[in-house]
Amino acid sequence: MAAKAKPTFEKALSELEAIVKALEAGDLPLEKALEKFEAGIRLSRYCGEKLDEAERRVTLLMANEKDEVTEMPFDPES
């Protein structure tokens, strides 16, 4: 059996948002709500891992020639 492909971060986040809306509506039967909650937890962890990975990549890219990372404020205009 082939492994299920991981969704993109954007797709996972979109699915997570849909789950949150469904749970907030409060009209799901208990078993269905638990299934959605479990799926939401998995998606939340996946999104967190993807964000951590992106942060590590940015940190590596921002390291100077001495492998020192200096924090600088983000300026979208520069």
PDB file with SEQRES, HELIX, SHEET and CRYST1 records, atoms N, CA, C and O in Angstrom:
SEQRES   1 A   78  MET ALA ALA LYS ALA LYS PRO THR PHE GLU LYS ALA LEU          
SEQRES   2 A   78  SER GLU LEU GLU ALA ILE VAL LYS ALA LEU GLU ALA GLY          
SEQRES   3 A   78  ASP LEU PRO LEU GLU LYS ALA LEU GLU LYS PHE GLU ALA          
SEQRES   4 A   78  GLY ILE ARG LEU SER ARG TYR CYS GLY GLU LYS LEU ASP          
SEQRES   5 A   78  GLU ALA GLU ARG ARG VAL THR LEU LEU MET ALA ASN GLU          
SEQRES   6 A   78  LYS ASP GLU VAL THR GLU MET PRO PHE ASP PRO GLU SER          
HELIX    1 AA1 PHE A    9  ALA A   25  1                                  17    
HELIX    2 AA2 LEU A   30  MET A   62  1                                  33    
CRYST1    1.000    1.000    1.000  90.00  90.00  90.00 P 1           1          
ATOM      1  N   MET A   1       0.835  -1.175   0.000  1.00  0.00           N  
ATOM      2  CA  MET A   1       0.000   0.000   0.000  1.00  0.00           C  
ATOM      3  C   MET A   1       0.886   1.247   0.000  1.00  0.00           C  
ATOM      4  O   MET A   1       1.834   1.327   0.782  1.00  0.00           O  
ATOM      5  N   ALA A   2       0.593   2.213  -0.860  1.00  0.00           N  
ATOM      6  CA  ALA A   2       1.392   3.435  -0.960  1.00  0.00           C  
ATOM      7  C   ALA A   2       1.053   4.367   0.201  1.00  0.00           C  
ATOM      8  O   ALA A   2      -0.084   4.430   0.669  1.00  0.00           O  
ATOM      9  N   ALA A   3       2.073   5.081   0.642  1.00  0.00           N  
ATOM     10  CA  ALA A   3       1.869   6.053   1.726  1.00  0.00           C  
ATOM     11  C   ALA A   3       1.084   7.247   1.199  1.00  0.00           C  
ATOM     12  O   ALA A   3       1.264   7.680   0.061  1.00  0.00           O  
ATOM     13  N   LYS A   4       0.222   7.762   2.046  1.00  0.00           N  
ATOM     14  CA  LYS A   4      -0.573   8.932   1.668  1.00  0.00           C  
ATOM     15  C   LYS A   4       0.327  10.153   1.622  1.00  0.00           C  
ATOM     16  O   LYS A   4       1.091  10.405   2.554  1.00  0.00           O  
ATOM     17  N   ALA A   5       0.239  10.914   0.533  1.00  0.00           N  
ATOM     18  CA  ALA A   5       1.064  12.108   0.380  1.00  0.00           C  
ATOM     19  C   ALA A   5       0.639  13.158   1.406  1.00  0.00           C  
ATOM     20  O   ALA A   5      -0.548  13.333   1.683  1.00  0.00           O  
ATOM     21  N   LYS A   6       1.616  13.840   1.953  1.00  0.00           N  
ATOM     22  CA  LYS A   6       1.345  14.902   2.921  1.00  0.00           C  
ATOM     23  C   LYS A   6       0.789  16.115   2.178  1.00  0.00           C  
ATOM     24  O   LYS A   6       1.252  16.443   1.085  1.00  0.00           O  
ATOM     25  N   PRO A   7      -0.204  16.780   2.772  1.00  0.00           N  
ATOM     26  CA  PRO A   7      -0.737  17.986   2.121  1.00  0.00           C  
ATOM     27  C   PRO A   7       0.257  19.135   2.237  1.00  0.00           C  
ATOM     28  O   PRO A   7       1.176  19.099   3.055  1.00  0.00           O  
ATOM     29  N   THR A   8       0.061  20.135   1.418  1.00  0.00           N  
ATOM     30  CA  THR A   8       0.869  21.342   1.567  1.00  0.00           C  
ATOM     31  C   THR A   8       0.462  22.012   2.875  1.00  0.00           C  
ATOM     32  O   THR A   8      -0.599  21.721   3.428  1.00  0.00           O  
ATOM     33  N   PHE A   9       1.303  22.897   3.356  1.00  0.00           N  
ATOM     34  CA  PHE A   9       0.985  23.633   4.580  1.00  0.00           C  
ATOM     35  C   PHE A   9      -0.331  24.386   4.410  1.00  0.00           C  
ATOM     36  O   PHE A   9      -1.181  24.376   5.301  1.00  0.00           O  
ATOM     37  N   GLU A  10      -0.490  25.033   3.267  1.00  0.00           N  
ATOM     38  CA  GLU A  10      -1.685  25.841   3.016  1.00  0.00           C  
ATOM     39  C   GLU A  10      -2.947  24.977   3.016  1.00  0.00           C  
ATOM     40  O   GLU A  10      -3.973  25.375   3.566  1.00  0.00           O  
ATOM     41  N   LYS A  11      -2.871  23.803   2.402  1.00  0.00           N  
ATOM     42  CA  LYS A  11      -4.028  22.902   2.361  1.00  0.00           C  
ATOM     43  C   LYS A  11      -4.346  22.396   3.765  1.00  0.00           C  
ATOM     44  O   LYS A  11      -5.511  22.350   4.159  1.00  0.00           O  
ATOM     45  N   ALA A  12      -3.326  22.019   4.515  1.00  0.00           N  
ATOM     46  CA  ALA A  12      -3.536  21.534   5.879  1.00  0.00           C  
ATOM     47  C   ALA A  12      -4.154  22.627   6.746  1.00  0.00           C  
ATOM     48  O   ALA A  12      -5.054  22.356   7.540  1.00  0.00           O  
ATOM     49  N   LEU A  13      -3.678  23.853   6.597  1.00  0.00           N  
ATOM     50  CA  LEU A  13      -4.216  24.968   7.378  1.00  0.00           C  
ATOM     51  C   LEU A  13      -5.676  25.225   7.011  1.00  0.00           C  
ATOM     52  O   LEU A  13      -6.504  25.489   7.883  1.00  0.00           O  
ATOM     53  N   SER A  14      -5.984  25.148   5.729  1.00  0.00           N  
ATOM     54  CA  SER A  14      -7.355  25.340   5.271  1.00  0.00           C  
ATOM     55  C   SER A  14      -8.276  24.260   5.838  1.00  0.00           C  
ATOM     56  O   SER A  14      -9.389  24.554   6.275  1.00  0.00           O  
ATOM     57  N   GLU A  15      -7.810  23.019   5.829  1.00  0.00           N  
ATOM     58  CA  GLU A  15      -8.594  21.918   6.404  1.00  0.00           C  
ATOM     59  C   GLU A  15      -8.791  22.127   7.898  1.00  0.00           C  
ATOM     60  O   GLU A  15      -9.876  21.886   8.427  1.00  0.00           O  
ATOM     61  N   LEU A  16      -7.749  22.572   8.572  1.00  0.00           N  
ATOM     62  CA  LEU A  16      -7.835  22.825  10.005  1.00  0.00           C  
ATOM     63  C   LEU A  16      -8.860  23.927  10.293  1.00  0.00           C  
ATOM     64  O   LEU A  16      -9.652  23.810  11.228  1.00  0.00           O  
ATOM     65  N   GLU A  17      -8.845  24.972   9.509  1.00  0.00           N  
ATOM     66  CA  GLU A  17      -9.813  26.064   9.696  1.00  0.00           C  
ATOM     67  C   GLU A  17     -11.243  25.561   9.500  1.00  0.00           C  
ATOM     68  O   GLU A  17     -12.146  25.963  10.234  1.00  0.00           O  
ATOM     69  N   ALA A  18     -11.455  24.682   8.511  1.00  0.00           N  
ATOM     70  CA  ALA A  18     -12.789  24.128   8.274  1.00  0.00           C  
ATOM     71  C   ALA A  18     -13.235  23.270   9.455  1.00  0.00           C  
ATOM     72  O   ALA A  18     -14.403  23.300   9.841  1.00  0.00           O  
ATOM     73  N   ILE A  19     -12.314  22.513  10.022  1.00  0.00           N  
ATOM     74  CA  ILE A  19     -12.636  21.681  11.187  1.00  0.00           C  
ATOM     75  C   ILE A  19     -13.014  22.557  12.373  1.00  0.00           C  
ATOM     76  O   ILE A  19     -13.987  22.276  13.073  1.00  0.00           O  
ATOM     77  N   VAL A  20     -12.249  23.613  12.596  1.00  0.00           N  
ATOM     78  CA  VAL A  20     -12.544  24.516  13.717  1.00  0.00           C  
ATOM     79  C   VAL A  20     -13.942  25.117  13.558  1.00  0.00           C  
ATOM     80  O   VAL A  20     -14.706  25.179  14.522  1.00  0.00           O  
ATOM     81  N   LYS A  21     -14.277  25.558  12.343  1.00  0.00           N  
ATOM     82  CA  LYS A  21     -15.611  26.133  12.107  1.00  0.00           C  
ATOM     83  C   LYS A  21     -16.704  25.114  12.379  1.00  0.00           C  
ATOM     84  O   LYS A  21     -17.723  25.438  12.989  1.00  0.00           O  
ATOM     85  N   ALA A  22     -16.492  23.862  11.923  1.00  0.00           N  
ATOM     86  CA  ALA A  22     -17.486  22.816  12.139  1.00  0.00           C  
ATOM     87  C   ALA A  22     -17.658  22.532  13.627  1.00  0.00           C  
ATOM     88  O   ALA A  22     -18.780  22.351  14.102  1.00  0.00           O  
ATOM     89  N   LEU A  23     -16.560  22.495  14.356  1.00  0.00           N  
ATOM     90  CA  LEU A  23     -16.642  22.241  15.801  1.00  0.00           C  
ATOM     91  C   LEU A  23     -17.280  23.418  16.537  1.00  0.00           C  
ATOM     92  O   LEU A  23     -18.048  23.223  17.480  1.00  0.00           O  
ATOM     93  N   GLU A  24     -16.963  24.631  16.109  1.00  0.00           N  
ATOM     94  CA  GLU A  24     -17.534  25.812  16.761  1.00  0.00           C  
ATOM     95  C   GLU A  24     -19.038  25.909  16.536  1.00  0.00           C  
ATOM     96  O   GLU A  24     -19.758  26.456  17.371  1.00  0.00           O  
ATOM     97  N   ALA A  25     -19.514  25.382  15.411  1.00  0.00           N  
ATOM     98  CA  ALA A  25     -20.949  25.426  15.125  1.00  0.00           C  
ATOM     99  C   ALA A  25     -21.724  24.627  16.167  1.00  0.00           C  
ATOM    100  O   ALA A  25     -22.866  24.955  16.490  1.00  0.00           O  
ATOM    101  N   GLY A  26     -21.094  23.573  16.690  1.00  0.00           N  
ATOM    102  CA  GLY A  26     -21.695  22.823  17.785  1.00  0.00           C  
ATOM    103  C   GLY A  26     -22.853  21.922  17.413  1.00  0.00           C  
ATOM    104  O   GLY A  26     -23.583  21.470  18.295  1.00  0.00           O  
ATOM    105  N   ASP A  27     -23.042  21.648  16.132  1.00  0.00           N  
ATOM    106  CA  ASP A  27     -24.189  20.814  15.755  1.00  0.00           C  
ATOM    107  C   ASP A  27     -23.803  19.411  15.282  1.00  0.00           C  
ATOM    108  O   ASP A  27     -24.602  18.735  14.632  1.00  0.00           O  
ATOM    109  N   LEU A  28     -22.591  18.973  15.602  1.00  0.00           N  
ATOM    110  CA  LEU A  28     -22.138  17.643  15.221  1.00  0.00           C  
ATOM    111  C   LEU A  28     -22.459  16.644  16.334  1.00  0.00           C  
ATOM    112  O   LEU A  28     -22.397  16.987  17.515  1.00  0.00           O  
ATOM    113  N   PRO A  29     -22.800  15.415  15.960  1.00  0.00           N  
ATOM    114  CA  PRO A  29     -22.938  14.375  16.986  1.00  0.00           C  
ATOM    115  C   PRO A  29     -21.585  14.156  17.665  1.00  0.00           C  
ATOM    116  O   PRO A  29     -20.540  14.431  17.075  1.00  0.00           O  
ATOM    117  N   LEU A  30     -21.604  13.672  18.875  1.00  0.00           N  
ATOM    118  CA  LEU A  30     -20.395  13.525  19.675  1.00  0.00           C  
ATOM    119  C   LEU A  30     -19.306  12.735  18.936  1.00  0.00           C  
ATOM    120  O   LEU A  30     -18.156  13.172  18.885  1.00  0.00           O  
ATOM    121  N   GLU A  31     -19.654  11.595  18.375  1.00  0.00           N  
ATOM    122  CA  GLU A  31     -18.644  10.755  17.709  1.00  0.00           C  
ATOM    123  C   GLU A  31     -18.010  11.490  16.526  1.00  0.00           C  
ATOM    124  O   GLU A  31     -16.797  11.419  16.329  1.00  0.00           O  
ATOM    125  N   LYS A  32     -18.818  12.184  15.749  1.00  0.00           N  
ATOM    126  CA  LYS A  32     -18.299  12.936  14.605  1.00  0.00           C  
ATOM    127  C   LYS A  32     -17.424  14.090  15.085  1.00  0.00           C  
ATOM    128  O   LYS A  32     -16.391  14.380  14.482  1.00  0.00           O  
ATOM    129  N   ALA A  33     -17.832  14.744  16.160  1.00  0.00           N  
ATOM    130  CA  ALA A  33     -17.042  15.850  16.719  1.00  0.00           C  
ATOM    131  C   ALA A  33     -15.683  15.340  17.197  1.00  0.00           C  
ATOM    132  O   ALA A  33     -14.666  16.005  17.004  1.00  0.00           O  
ATOM    133  N   LEU A  34     -15.665  14.164  17.819  1.00  0.00           N  
ATOM    134  CA  LEU A  34     -14.393  13.589  18.270  1.00  0.00           C  
ATOM    135  C   LEU A  34     -13.491  13.248  17.086  1.00  0.00           C  
ATOM    136  O   LEU A  34     -12.281  13.467  17.145  1.00  0.00           O  
ATOM    137  N   GLU A  35     -14.071  12.716  16.019  1.00  0.00           N  
ATOM    138  CA  GLU A  35     -13.287  12.402  14.816  1.00  0.00           C  
ATOM    139  C   GLU A  35     -12.668  13.672  14.244  1.00  0.00           C  
ATOM    140  O   GLU A  35     -11.489  13.697  13.890  1.00  0.00           O  
ATOM    141  N   LYS A  36     -13.476  14.724  14.159  1.00  0.00           N  
ATOM    142  CA  LYS A  36     -12.971  15.994  13.627  1.00  0.00           C  
ATOM    143  C   LYS A  36     -11.901  16.578  14.547  1.00  0.00           C  
ATOM    144  O   LYS A  36     -10.898  17.111  14.073  1.00  0.00           O  
ATOM    145  N   PHE A  37     -12.110  16.478  15.863  1.00  0.00           N  
ATOM    146  CA  PHE A  37     -11.129  16.973  16.817  1.00  0.00           C  
ATOM    147  C   PHE A  37      -9.796  16.252  16.640  1.00  0.00           C  
ATOM    148  O   PHE A  37      -8.743  16.889  16.615  1.00  0.00           O  
ATOM    149  N   GLU A  38      -9.838  14.928  16.516  1.00  0.00           N  
ATOM    150  CA  GLU A  38      -8.615  14.144  16.308  1.00  0.00           C  
ATOM    151  C   GLU A  38      -7.916  14.558  15.017  1.00  0.00           C  
ATOM    152  O   GLU A  38      -6.697  14.724  14.993  1.00  0.00           O  
ATOM    153  N   ALA A  39      -8.683  14.724  13.951  1.00  0.00           N  
ATOM    154  CA  ALA A  39      -8.099  15.157  12.678  1.00  0.00           C  
ATOM    155  C   ALA A  39      -7.493  16.546  12.835  1.00  0.00           C  
ATOM    156  O   ALA A  39      -6.426  16.828  12.289  1.00  0.00           O  
ATOM    157  N   GLY A  40      -8.174  17.413  13.581  1.00  0.00           N  
ATOM    158  CA  GLY A  40      -7.666  18.761  13.813  1.00  0.00           C  
ATOM    159  C   GLY A  40      -6.352  18.760  14.582  1.00  0.00           C  
ATOM    160  O   GLY A  40      -5.449  19.541  14.283  1.00  0.00           O  
ATOM    161  N   ILE A  41      -6.249  17.888  15.564  1.00  0.00           N  
ATOM    162  CA  ILE A  41      -5.001  17.785  16.335  1.00  0.00           C  
ATOM    163  C   ILE A  41      -3.864  17.349  15.414  1.00  0.00           C  
ATOM    164  O   ILE A  41      -2.771  17.911  15.466  1.00  0.00           O  
ATOM    165  N   ARG A  42      -4.121  16.347  14.572  1.00  0.00           N  
ATOM    166  CA  ARG A  42      -3.083  15.885  13.635  1.00  0.00           C  
ATOM    167  C   ARG A  42      -2.657  17.007  12.696  1.00  0.00           C  
ATOM    168  O   ARG A  42      -1.466  17.207  12.460  1.00  0.00           O  
ATOM    169  N   LEU A  43      -3.635  17.739  12.161  1.00  0.00           N  
ATOM    170  CA  LEU A  43      -3.311  18.844  11.253  1.00  0.00           C  
ATOM    171  C   LEU A  43      -2.559  19.956  11.972  1.00  0.00           C  
ATOM    172  O   LEU A  43      -1.627  20.540  11.419  1.00  0.00           O  
ATOM    173  N   SER A  44      -2.963  20.247  13.203  1.00  0.00           N  
ATOM    174  CA  SER A  44      -2.285  21.283  13.983  1.00  0.00           C  
ATOM    175  C   SER A  44      -0.824  20.917  14.215  1.00  0.00           C  
ATOM    176  O   SER A  44       0.063  21.759  14.071  1.00  0.00           O  
ATOM    177  N   ARG A  45      -0.577  19.664  14.573  1.00  0.00           N  
ATOM    178  CA  ARG A  45       0.801  19.217  14.786  1.00  0.00           C  
ATOM    179  C   ARG A  45       1.595  19.280  13.480  1.00  0.00           C  
ATOM    180  O   ARG A  45       2.748  19.711  13.471  1.00  0.00           O  
ATOM    181  N   TYR A  46       0.984  18.854  12.393  1.00  0.00           N  
ATOM    182  CA  TYR A  46       1.650  18.898  11.085  1.00  0.00           C  
ATOM    183  C   TYR A  46       2.017  20.337  10.719  1.00  0.00           C  
ATOM    184  O   TYR A  46       3.141  20.605  10.295  1.00  0.00           O  
ATOM    185  N   CYS A  47       1.067  21.265  10.885  1.00  0.00           N  
ATOM    186  CA  CYS A  47       1.329  22.673  10.566  1.00  0.00           C  
ATOM    187  C   CYS A  47       2.436  23.223  11.468  1.00  0.00           C  
ATOM    188  O   CYS A  47       3.302  23.966  11.007  1.00  0.00           O  
ATOM    189  N   GLY A  48       2.408  22.862  12.744  1.00  0.00           N  
ATOM    190  CA  GLY A  48       3.456  23.301  13.665  1.00  0.00           C  
ATOM    191  C   GLY A  48       4.827  22.801  13.236  1.00  0.00           C  
ATOM    192  O   GLY A  48       5.810  23.541  13.281  1.00  0.00           O  
ATOM    193  N   GLU A  49       4.885  21.540  12.817  1.00  0.00           N  
ATOM    194  CA  GLU A  49       6.154  20.972  12.347  1.00  0.00           C  
ATOM    195  C   GLU A  49       6.648  21.697  11.096  1.00  0.00           C  
ATOM    196  O   GLU A  49       7.839  21.978  10.964  1.00  0.00           O  
ATOM    197  N   LYS A  50       5.725  21.999  10.177  1.00  0.00           N  
ATOM    198  CA  LYS A  50       6.112  22.703   8.949  1.00  0.00           C  
ATOM    199  C   LYS A  50       6.623  24.111   9.274  1.00  0.00           C  
ATOM    200  O   LYS A  50       7.586  24.574   8.662  1.00  0.00           O  
ATOM    201  N   LEU A  51       5.992  24.788  10.222  1.00  0.00           N  
ATOM    202  CA  LEU A  51       6.454  26.123  10.616  1.00  0.00           C  
ATOM    203  C   LEU A  51       7.822  26.048  11.284  1.00  0.00           C  
ATOM    204  O   LEU A  51       8.685  26.888  11.028  1.00  0.00           O  
ATOM    205  N   ASP A  52       8.025  25.046  12.142  1.00  0.00           N  
ATOM    206  CA  ASP A  52       9.335  24.870  12.781  1.00  0.00           C  
ATOM    207  C   ASP A  52      10.411  24.612  11.730  1.00  0.00           C  
ATOM    208  O   ASP A  52      11.512  25.156  11.804  1.00  0.00           O  
ATOM    209  N   GLU A  53      10.077  23.777  10.753  1.00  0.00           N  
ATOM    210  CA  GLU A  53      11.021  23.472   9.671  1.00  0.00           C  
ATOM    211  C   GLU A  53      11.364  24.735   8.883  1.00  0.00           C  
ATOM    212  O   GLU A  53      12.528  24.972   8.558  1.00  0.00           O  
ATOM    213  N   ALA A  54      10.362  25.534   8.581  1.00  0.00           N  
ATOM    214  CA  ALA A  54      10.599  26.779   7.846  1.00  0.00           C  
ATOM    215  C   ALA A  54      11.478  27.721   8.658  1.00  0.00           C  
ATOM    216  O   ALA A  54      12.371  28.365   8.109  1.00  0.00           O  
ATOM    217  N   GLU A  55      11.230  27.804   9.963  1.00  0.00           N  
ATOM    218  CA  GLU A  55      12.042  28.664  10.819  1.00  0.00           C  
ATOM    219  C   GLU A  55      13.503  28.205  10.832  1.00  0.00           C  
ATOM    220  O   GLU A  55      14.415  29.030  10.785  1.00  0.00           O  
ATOM    221  N   ARG A  56      13.718  26.895  10.896  1.00  0.00           N  
ATOM    222  CA  ARG A  56      15.093  26.372  10.869  1.00  0.00           C  
ATOM    223  C   ARG A  56      15.773  26.705   9.547  1.00  0.00           C  
ATOM    224  O   ARG A  56      16.949  27.066   9.525  1.00  0.00           O  
ATOM    225  N   ARG A  57      15.038  26.585   8.450  1.00  0.00           N  
ATOM    226  CA  ARG A  57      15.617  26.894   7.139  1.00  0.00           C  
ATOM    227  C   ARG A  57      15.982  28.364   7.033  1.00  0.00           C  
ATOM    228  O   ARG A  57      17.045  28.710   6.519  1.00  0.00           O  
ATOM    229  N   VAL A  58      15.100  29.230   7.519  1.00  0.00           N  
ATOM    230  CA  VAL A  58      15.379  30.669   7.475  1.00  0.00           C  
ATOM    231  C   VAL A  58      16.585  30.985   8.347  1.00  0.00           C  
ATOM    232  O   VAL A  58      17.441  31.782   7.961  1.00  0.00           O  
ATOM    233  N   THR A  59      16.657  30.364   9.523  1.00  0.00           N  
ATOM    234  CA  THR A  59      17.795  30.590  10.417  1.00  0.00           C  
ATOM    235  C   THR A  59      19.094  30.195   9.730  1.00  0.00           C  
ATOM    236  O   THR A  59      20.083  30.926   9.803  1.00  0.00           O  
ATOM    237  N   LEU A  60      19.099  29.045   9.063  1.00  0.00           N  
ATOM    238  CA  LEU A  60      20.305  28.623   8.345  1.00  0.00           C  
ATOM    239  C   LEU A  60      20.666  29.600   7.232  1.00  0.00           C  
ATOM    240  O   LEU A  60      21.841  29.901   7.018  1.00  0.00           O  
ATOM    241  N   LEU A  61      19.672  30.081   6.540  1.00  0.00           N  
ATOM    242  CA  LEU A  61      19.930  31.015   5.446  1.00  0.00           C  
ATOM    243  C   LEU A  61      20.420  32.370   5.948  1.00  0.00           C  
ATOM    244  O   LEU A  61      21.139  33.077   5.242  1.00  0.00           O  
ATOM    245  N   MET A  62      20.030  32.724   7.159  1.00  0.00           N  
ATOM    246  CA  MET A  62      20.404  34.026   7.707  1.00  0.00           C  
ATOM    247  C   MET A  62      21.725  33.995   8.471  1.00  0.00           C  
ATOM    248  O   MET A  62      22.230  35.045   8.868  1.00  0.00           O  
ATOM    249  N   ALA A  63      22.288  32.814   8.680  1.00  0.00           N  
ATOM    250  CA  ALA A  63      23.549  32.721   9.411  1.00  0.00           C  
ATOM    251  C   ALA A  63      24.647  33.409   8.602  1.00  0.00           C  
ATOM    252  O   ALA A  63      24.696  33.298   7.377  1.00  0.00           O  
ATOM    253  N   ASN A  64      25.510  34.108   9.296  1.00  0.00           N  
ATOM    254  CA  ASN A  64      26.601  34.788   8.599  1.00  0.00           C  
ATOM    255  C   ASN A  64      27.738  33.809   8.343  1.00  0.00           C  
ATOM    256  O   ASN A  64      27.624  32.618   8.634  1.00  0.00           O  
ATOM    257  N   GLU A  65      28.821  34.314   7.805  1.00  0.00           N  
ATOM    258  CA  GLU A  65      29.949  33.445   7.457  1.00  0.00           C  
ATOM    259  C   GLU A  65      30.596  32.769   8.658  1.00  0.00           C  
ATOM    260  O   GLU A  65      31.323  31.789   8.500  1.00  0.00           O  
ATOM    261  N   LYS A  66      30.340  33.281   9.851  1.00  0.00           N  
ATOM    262  CA  LYS A  66      30.884  32.671  11.062  1.00  0.00           C  
ATOM    263  C   LYS A  66      29.854  31.763  11.729  1.00  0.00           C  
ATOM    264  O   LYS A  66      30.032  31.354  12.877  1.00  0.00           O  
ATOM    265  N   ASP A  67      28.785  31.450  11.013  1.00  0.00           N  
ATOM    266  CA  ASP A  67      27.686  30.634  11.517  1.00  0.00           C  
ATOM    267  C   ASP A  67      27.026  31.250  12.740  1.00  0.00           C  
ATOM    268  O   ASP A  67      26.488  30.541  13.590  1.00  0.00           O  
ATOM    269  N   GLU A  68      27.068  32.573  12.822  1.00  0.00           N  
ATOM    270  CA  GLU A  68      26.384  33.282  13.899  1.00  0.00           C  
ATOM    271  C   GLU A  68      25.076  33.824  13.353  1.00  0.00           C  
ATOM    272  O   GLU A  68      25.030  34.407  12.270  1.00  0.00           O  
ATOM    273  N   VAL A  69      24.033  33.624  14.106  1.00  0.00           N  
ATOM    274  CA  VAL A  69      22.726  34.134  13.704  1.00  0.00           C  
ATOM    275  C   VAL A  69      22.419  35.344  14.556  1.00  0.00           C  
ATOM    276  O   VAL A  69      22.445  35.278  15.785  1.00  0.00           O  
ATOM    277  N   THR A  70      22.129  36.451  13.895  1.00  0.00           N  
ATOM    278  CA  THR A  70      21.749  37.638  14.636  1.00  0.00           C  
ATOM    279  C   THR A  70      20.292  37.935  14.314  1.00  0.00           C  
ATOM    280  O   THR A  70      19.879  37.907  13.155  1.00  0.00           O  
ATOM    281  N   GLU A  71      19.529  38.216  15.347  1.00  0.00           N  
ATOM    282  CA  GLU A  71      18.129  38.533  15.139  1.00  0.00           C  
ATOM    283  C   GLU A  71      18.000  39.969  14.676  1.00  0.00           C  
ATOM    284  O   GLU A  71      18.631  40.881  15.209  1.00  0.00           O  
ATOM    285  N   MET A  72      17.159  40.140  13.667  1.00  0.00           N  
ATOM    286  CA  MET A  72      16.888  41.468  13.148  1.00  0.00           C  
ATOM    287  C   MET A  72      15.391  41.589  12.979  1.00  0.00           C  
ATOM    288  O   MET A  72      14.738  40.603  12.639  1.00  0.00           O  
ATOM    289  N   PRO A  73      14.822  42.763  13.205  1.00  0.00           N  
ATOM    290  CA  PRO A  73      13.380  42.911  13.016  1.00  0.00           C  
ATOM    291  C   PRO A  73      13.019  42.715  11.545  1.00  0.00           C  
ATOM    292  O   PRO A  73      13.770  43.098  10.648  1.00  0.00           O  
ATOM    293  N   PHE A  74      11.863  42.114  11.322  1.00  0.00           N  
ATOM    294  CA  PHE A  74      11.395  41.902   9.962  1.00  0.00           C  
ATOM    295  C   PHE A  74      10.859  43.193   9.405  1.00  0.00           C  
ATOM    296  O   PHE A  74      10.004  43.838  10.013  1.00  0.00           O  
ATOM    297  N   ASP A  75      11.358  43.570   8.252  1.00  0.00           N  
ATOM    298  CA  ASP A  75      10.893  44.785   7.575  1.00  0.00           C  
ATOM    299  C   ASP A  75      10.437  44.381   6.182  1.00  0.00           C  
ATOM    300  O   ASP A  75      11.271  44.170   5.302  1.00  0.00           O  
ATOM    301  N   PRO A  76       9.122  44.268   5.960  1.00  0.00           N  
ATOM    302  CA  PRO A  76       8.636  43.829   4.660  1.00  0.00           C  
ATOM    303  C   PRO A  76       8.943  44.821   3.540  1.00  0.00           C  
ATOM    304  O   PRO A  76       8.856  44.468   2.364  1.00  0.00           O  
ATOM    305  N   GLU A  77       9.295  46.039   3.885  1.00  0.00           N  
ATOM    306  CA  GLU A  77       9.595  47.050   2.874  1.00  0.00           C  
ATOM    307  C   GLU A  77      10.999  46.914   2.309  1.00  0.00           C  
ATOM    308  O   GLU A  77      11.291  47.465   1.247  1.00  0.00           O  
ATOM    309  N   SER A  78      11.883  46.185   3.006  1.00  0.00           N  
ATOM    310  CA  SER A  78      13.260  46.077   2.516  1.00  0.00           C  
ATOM    311  C   SER A  78      13.481  44.854   1.678  1.00  0.00           C  
ATOM    312  O   SER A  78      14.591  44.628   1.196  1.00  0.00           O  
TER     313      SER A  78                                                      
END                                                                             
